[in-house]
Amino acid sequence: MDRALAVVYATLVLQALWGSAFSSLLGPRTAATKIVNQREVEGNEYCHSCVKIDNICYNHTYLFELPGPLSENPVVERMGIMNFTNVIFYTFEPKFGDKEYSKVGYVSLYYPEFFGVISGGQSFNFGPFDIDHRMKKVYLGGSDGIWVVDDVDYFPTYFSEKSNLITNVVVKDSVYFTTSNHKGIFKYFAGHYVVNLTIHKFVLDGEYNIVYLNDTGLYISFLNRNQIDVKLSTELRMRGLTVDMKGTVYAWHAYGIYKVTVGQVLSQSTLKRITSIAPDAMTFDESNNIIYSIKKELNKLAKVATSKCFGR
């Protein structure tokens, strides 16, 4: 028995030494920084398939390929999930030769066999969209104004701004939008909401602060108009902006995903990178898990009840 214990002990020592050696070779991004307790592994307390984002472990899962007539080198630009139906909507560039240069498709997260593309009796070139979860409607902007579909009938019905090219749509207490031929953000029926700014992208957080991208960088404009706008970043190549279920804004580009934190002192609001994962598009499901795409692949990052995982 003593001899057997000595052999086991020697084996564990060798495993630790080899693990340390390989960790040095692999570098800090892929290697563990400490020896993993085997009991934790067997008890599923240590998550090997997780990545750490903002000090929270997320289990990384591949879901499926987005269906539809996507181009040969597809880039999905926007995504959003209708919580009531768990149907994900996404903007994509269609295959060469299509009469439209931009489309919005949809697919069920639970039943991927249910999918389609929003279309009607004309060319819409739908791109920007947002979801009214309370009314179960999706508002879509395109080359001929703003249109709407519901959770039953995916045929577009005209809403507003006929003949205008819509570049952003955000649904909050009302429909907010931008157009290609006017500066500023408009609020449906109320006219200008933010004036004298060229807006490329924008969202509203849980407190109705506006995070927007213009020609000089990423900014936050506060509901309290007495506070001047704060410049969060000089990066002009932001791929997109989204808001989680708690009203927090996230941005992403080629170097990762970033989180906007509104400071107790508003002028000290910040933008911080939380992961090097660089999606084409991303959104949040009703449980506040991250759903993101790279080309056609749809992935999920689900929170797990452990803080023991590799950083990324």
N, C-alpha and C positions, 0 to 999 in steps of 0.2 A: 504493500500500500504506500509506504514512504517513497519507494522508487517511482511509482505511478504519479504521485503528487509532484515529485521533482521534475518529471518529464513535462507535465502540464504547465508547471511554473516556467520552465525553460522555453516552452512554446510560446507562452504569452509574452515573455520578454522579447523574443525574436520578432513577434508580430508588432510589438510596440516600436522596436527599433526600425523595422522595415517601413512601418507606417510613417514614422518621422522622416525617414529618408525620402520616401515618395512625396510627402507633403512639401518638402523643400524643392523637389524637382517640379511639381505641378504649379507652385506659386500660390499667392494668397487668394486668388479668386475662386479656384476650384478645390482647394485643400482645406481640411478641417484644421482648426487652430488648437485643438486639444484632443486627447484620446477619448473616444466615445465609450461610455459605460455600456457593456453588453446588455445589462438588465433593462436599461432605458430603451435600447434598440428593440429588444424582444417585446417590451411592453408598449411599443409604438409611441413612446414619449419623445423620441428623437425622430424628426421628420426628414428623411433623406430625399424626398421628392419636393421639398419646399424651398422657397427662396424667402429671404428676409427683406421686407419692405417697410420702412418707417418703424423699425423695431417690432414688427408683427410677422409671424410666419404664415406664408400663403402656400398651399399645396398647388402645384402646377399641373394642369391637366389639359391635354389636347382634346378638343371636342369633335370637330369635323371640318370638312372643306365647305366654304361658302358656295352655294349653288348659283346658277344663273349664267348668262352669257358674258362673263367677264373677259377682259382683253387678255392677250397673250402674256403680258407682264402686268398682272393686275395690282392696283393699289386701291384699297378701300379707304375713303377719305373721312367718312363719318359713320358712327354707329349709335343706336339707341334702342332700348328695350321697353316694350309696353308691359308693365308689371302685371296687369290683369290677365294677359294671355301668354306671357313669356315668349312673345314673338320679337325677334331682333330685326331691326331695319338697318340698312346699310347703303351708303352711296358708293357707286363704282363707275369706272369707265368701261363702256361696253366694247365688244369686239370691233375691229376695223371694218368699216363699211356700214355700220349701223347708222340710221338716220338721226339718232340722238347722240350727243357727246357725253351725256351724263344720265345715269338712271339710279333709282332707288329700288332695291330688292328687299325681300323679307323671307325669314325662315323661322320655324319654331325651334326653340332651344331643346325642347323635350321630344319633339317628333319631327326630325329634319326632313322627313318625306313631305311635309307641308311647307311649300315655298312658292315664291312667285316674284314677279316684277310689276311694279305699279305702272300702269299704262292706260291710255284712253284713245280718243279719236283724233289726237293731234300730237305733235312733238312738244313735249314739256321740258325736256332737259333738266329734270329734277336733280337737285344737289343738296342744298341745305334743308334741314328739317328739324322738327322737335316734336315731342309727344306731350299731349295733355292727358295725363293719367286719370284724372278725375272724370273727364268726359269720354275717355277711351278714343281719342282722335289723334291723328298725325297731321301736322301742318307742314306742307312742302313748298319750298320756293324753287322757281325755275325761270325759264326765259319768258314766261307769260304770266307773271304774277304769283300769288300765293293760292294754293289749292289745299283741299283737306280730304282725308279718307278716314273711315272708322274701322273698328275691330271686326266688323262683319263684311262690309262691302269695301273692297280695295280699289274701287273705281273712283278717280279724283273728281271732286266737285269744286267749282270756283269759289274762292273766298274773298280776295281783294287784290288791288294793285295790278290790274290788267295791263298788259303790254310792258310792264317793268321787269328788268332782269333782277331777281332777288339774290343777294349774296350771303345773307345770314337770316336764320329764323330762330327765335327763342320764345318759348311759351312759359309764362309765369302767371301773374294775375291777368295778363292780357297777352297779345301776340306782339312781340318786338321784332324788328327786322331792319335790314339795310338794303340799299339798292345800288346798282352800279353807277348811276348817274346823279346821285345826291350824296353829299357828306352827311355824317351823323347817323344816329340810331333813331328810328321812328317807333312810336307806340300806336297800335291800331286805334283809330278814332280820336287819338289825343295829339297827333302831330309829332313834332320833334321831341325826342326825349333827351338826346345828347347832340349838341350842334357843333359845327365847325371842325369836325374831325373826320379824317378818312379812316374808316374802320375796315380792317381785313377780316378779323374774327372777333367774336365777343360772346360772353356768357354772363348770367347773373347768378351770384351766389345766394346762400340762404338768407342773407340780410339785404338783398337787393343792391349790393355793391356790384359794379360792372368791372369785369376783367376783360381788357381788349388789347388787340394787337393792331398797331398802325405802322407807318413808315419808319418809325424810329425805335420801336421796341414794344415790350409788353408792359402794360400799366394796369393799375386798379383805380377806379373812380368810385368814391364813396357816396352812399346815400346821403350822408351829411355833406351838403354842398359847401359848407364852410371849410372843409378840409381839401387842400389841393391834391390832385392826382399824384400817386406814387409810382415811380418807374421801377418795375420789378426786374427787368432784364433788357439788355440791348440786343438779344438774339432775335433775328427777324425771320428765321426759318422754322418757326413753330408749326408743327403739322396739324395740331388741333388743340381744342379746349373742351373740357367736359366738367360736370358737377356730380358729385356722389350723392347718396341718399341723405347725407347730413348737411348738404349745402356747401361743401368744401370744393374749391376749384382745383383742377389738375390740368397741366399742360404737358405736351410731349413733343420731342423731335428726335433727331438721329442719335443723340447722346443719352437718351433715357426719359423717364417720367419724372415730372416735377410737381411739387405741391405748393399751393399758395396758402400762406398763413397770415391772417389779418391780425396785426399786433394790438395789444391793449392800448398802446399809443399808435394810432393809425399810420403815422408817418414811418413807423418801424415795421410795416408789413413786409414780408419776404417771400422769395421763391427759392425752394430747396429741392435738389435732386434726391429722389428716394430709391431709385433703382436704375440700373443700366439697361434694363429691358427697353427696347425702342420699337414700339408698335407703329403700324400704319394708322390704326384707329383704335380707340378704346372707349368703354363705357362701364357702367356699374349695373348689376342686377338688383333685385329688390332686397337681397340680403347684404348688399354693399360689397359683393365680390367683384373683382375686376374681370371684365371680358374684353379681350383684345385680339386683333388680327395682325398677321404678317403675311402679305400676299393673300392667298385663298384660305390659309389656315386660321381657324378660330380656336382660341385658347381661353382657359379659365384659371384665375388665381383665387382660390377660396381660402378664407381664414381658417386656421386650425387652432385647437386649444393647447398649444405649446409654444414656448418661445425658443425652443432648442432646434435650430436648423442652421444651415449654412447661409451666410450673407451673400449678397450678389450685387 
